[in-house]
Amino acid sequence: MAKRFSAAIAAGLLVTALAACGGGETAEGGASGAPDSGTTITMWTRAATQAQSQRLVDAYNKTHKNQVKLTVIPIDNYQPRIAAAAGAGQLPDIFAADVIFVPNYTSQGLYLDITDRVAKLPFKDSLAASHMRLGTYENRMYTLPHTLDLSVWFWNKDLYEKAGLDPEKGPTTLKEFAAQATTVQEKLGKDGKVHGTFFGGNCGGCYVFTFWPSVWAAGGQVMNEQGTKSLVNQSPMTDVFQIYKDLYAKGISGPTTKEEQGATWTGFFPKGEIGVMPMPSTTLGSMPADMKIGVAPIAGPDGGQSTFVGGDSIGISATTKNADAAWDFLSWTVGDEAQVEVLAKNKDVLARTDLASNKYSEADPRVVLINSLVAKGQTPFALRFGQTFNDPQGPWLRFAREAVFGDPAKLAELNTAVDKSLTQS
Amino acid sequence: MTRLASPRAGRDLGEVTVRAAHARGRPGSRGYVGWLYAAPTAVIVSVLFLAPLALVVWMSLNKWPLLGQPRLNVPDNYTKISDDPLFVDSVWFTLKYTVIITVLLSAVALGLALLVQNRRPGVAFFRTAFFLPGAVGFAAASLLFYGMLNPDFGPLGFMDVKWIGTPNMALFSTIGLVLWRFAGFNMLILLTGLQAIPIQVYEAARTDGATRWQTFTKITLPLLRPTIALMLILSITGSLLAFDQFFIFTNGGPDNSTVSMVMVIYRNAFFRFDLGGAAALSVVLLAALVALNALQLRVLRGGDK
């Protein structure tokens, strides 16, 4: 009996092994044929932009013989997963990445050079400029914009009304932002449920995404152009920190602000618990339908407008065997049909500026506003971005937490640690 | 009684087998057959342990990119270890954690084992209850505590305590998690040791008029020594390699106050893509662990002679 059982297992393993070989052959067969000839394309993306990726993949799979198989990976694990897969030679055919990590990946040679393919696109000059800049390394292009995620201020019109504020007038400066948050807190915060504002206080990426636009709006910078020298220990960054520091110290920002590691920082606004706070524009489409939300550009302490042009870029991995099929999908995602009928229809920001006003965006002035910010915003460039600013053990999180919750005297020393990380070889 | 007799019995059996082999075997083929018996294990050990180990050592001598050709850079990966303040801090933190957790874990596990060592009605229930947390995966347990103590939605979050908000609280909360998860398992190890102590020894002690405390310190503890040694080695090695609890539960925070050594290795490899540097740290940690375990075994075996 036992013998027969193990024989069955052995047979089973053999079949699986053969099937695996067969699968490999078909995949390779697709590479030599036409771009759309029934190839299975593997693709990875991170959870933050899952919804957009999934919609694009579904629409493509419905109309093409090629089939894209999407794997979604939790945000915290994305960098390690890419590193592990690259080291083992097991990258998928296509992978998206947070746009700020792209310079590092291209410098490591993880993406395939697509300069000649991009040059043939009729709309190549209208592709989101910040994403294209970060995807260019030593004058060669490696990535296309995949999804755009901009930081903007959301305010809750119902709470504003209850607090006696004008529900149609959002903040136009960071100081107004603080004043309005304070009013909401004072009028509605007694029961401990509602708070004036909120931010991810133990999350390096959150600080970058939500605080830096205020610096740019005020005409300042956070790094030099090469991304090798930090400027975060000077005004206007320090002024921005001071305003948020006061908001936390006075209890206007929710009590868990200091501990928020980033997994749940966008979860409080849709529950109707927050008056006004910085939010990712991609979340607008998934807000409760009956919630009245105002959207304002992030401003500096005394005015100006800017945004962090975040989101994902996408490229073909350097080790793929299905480059033509992969490009068929990539070029389709930035085409008119996918941009308008998939992305614009769901209130997403478009990867192309020539389509910014389209039949869907006109219906919602907030979407028009967000689209218009792409040109005003920035995407910072640094080869060592992730390990400096996003990594929870990186030097930036220490710096920002000291600036918001701690002792400003320590900032000079911590800033040298940021510099050191930016220039690490 | 049988337990006392069994080692001796085993040795007899061994001698018999050896003699039988002598009688049967042709002198020339014996070594060959021996190698054949050992071959499967040898293959597994070399494929799963020696080959990766050699690769790690080789990596630690190179600048190792994610894709492309590695480049020899001895001894850069080793000399820069002391330049990394995060790693230096993590060594001290991991040692501190190891000392605290080993002392507490041993005390709690011994207490639990003594509570449930004797057969009496209902004792099976308590043994199971104490051991049950050990059946939860450690990563899952870390997430469980993260959720339980979360100030926004956790059942224990309502209390005005920053469970992982300050460096000390984060360490204590983690110690709570590890005690909950591992005390039962260590209790089980000690329990096997306790039950191997023959009842006659206790009877003799009682006849001689020993007090409970004397019985514990003069009989139970000395006879439990090999078992305690095993538990200490498992606990110390495990604690020095701590990762899950700090990676998942505290995320190294707040302010890098709970970053363990393995977390730094992970960060160097997968966030900074410095595979060579991470390999060098791994080799150093491995060497330290081997030395420490050799030392421990010597010290703890000392009294057995």
Interface residues (C-beta under 8 A of the other chain):
Chain A: Q79 P80 A83 A84 A86 G87 G89 N104 Q108 G109 L110 N202 P255 T256 K258 E259 Q261 T264 A318 T319 G386 Q387 D391 P392 Q393 G394 R398 R401 Q424
Chain B: P65 L66 L67 G68 L86 P151 D152 K162 I164 G165 N251 G252 G253 P254 D255 N256 V259 M263 V264 Y266 R267 A269 F270 F271 R272 F273 L275
